[in-house]
Amino acid sequence: MVVKGVATAVAAAAIIETGKGVVIALAKSPLAMFRMGVMAGFMTHKYRKEIVFLTSKTAEQSKDFVLRQKENLKDLLAEVQEEAVK
């Protein structure tokens, strides 16, 4: 279990360092940055319906998660108060 966590951390660090190098190289070329922006805009426009759907689904799941956590917290507080009364 610990080895898997360490391996994941090492992989994440390697990806981040590689990404930094790519971004620095792109930042030195304004034309490349412009191209990346155009491509990002094109992809966002092309997949806008999927993005909106996933965003709304994620927001709904987040609300459900918060409600479940509130219920769990209320149950826990009730349990603690019950123990305190005894």
C-alpha positions in Angstrom: 0.0 0.0 0.0 2.8 2.4 0.9 4.8 1.4 -2.1 1.8 2.2 -4.4 1.5 5.7 -2.8 5.2 6.4 -3.2 5.1 5.2 -6.8 2.1 7.5 -7.5 3.8 10.4 -5.9 7.0 9.9 -8.0 5.0 9.6 -11.2 3.0 12.7 -10.4 6.2 14.7 -9.7 7.7 13.5 -13.0 4.6 14.5 -14.9 4.6 17.9 -13.2 8.2 18.5 -14.0 7.7 17.5 -17.6 4.7 19.8 -17.9 6.7 22.7 -16.5 9.3 22.2 -19.2 6.7 22.1 -22.0 5.0 25.3 -20.7 8.2 27.2 -20.4 9.2 26.2 -23.9 5.8 27.2 -25.2 5.9 30.5 -23.3 9.0 31.5 -25.1 7.1 31.3 -28.5 4.1 33.7 -28.7 3.0 31.9 -31.9 2.9 28.6 -30.2 0.9 30.1 -27.3 -1.5 31.6 -29.8 -1.9 28.2 -31.5 -2.5 26.5 -28.2 -5.1 29.0 -27.3 -6.9 28.6 -30.6 -6.8 24.8 -30.2 -8.2 25.0 -26.7 -11.0 27.3 -27.8 -11.8 24.9 -30.7 -11.9 21.9 -28.5 -14.0 23.7 -25.9 -16.5 24.8 -28.6 -16.5 21.3 -30.2 -17.2 19.5 -26.9 -19.3 22.2 -25.2 -22.4 20.0 -24.7 -20.4 17.3 -23.1 -18.6 19.9 -20.9 -21.9 21.4 -19.7 -23.4 17.9 -19.1 -20.4 16.8 -17.0 -20.3 20.1 -15.1 -24.0 19.8 -14.2 -23.6 16.2 -13.3 -20.6 16.9 -11.1 -22.5 19.8 -9.4 -25.4 17.5 -8.6 -23.1 14.8 -7.2 -21.4 17.4 -5.1 -24.7 18.6 -3.6 -25.6 15.0 -2.8 -22.2 14.4 -1.2 -22.6 17.5 1.0 -26.1 16.4 2.1 -24.8 13.0 3.0 -22.0 14.5 5.0 -24.4 16.8 6.8 -26.5 13.7 7.7 -23.4 11.8 8.9 -22.4 14.8 11.0 -25.8 15.1 12.5 -25.8 11.4 13.4 -22.3 11.7 14.9 -23.3 14.7 17.0 -26.5 12.9 18.2 -24.4 9.9 19.1 -21.9 12.0 21.0 -24.6 13.9 22.9 -26.3 10.6 23.7 -23.0 9.3 25.1 -22.5 12.5 27.1 -26.0 12.2 28.7 -25.1 8.7 30.0 
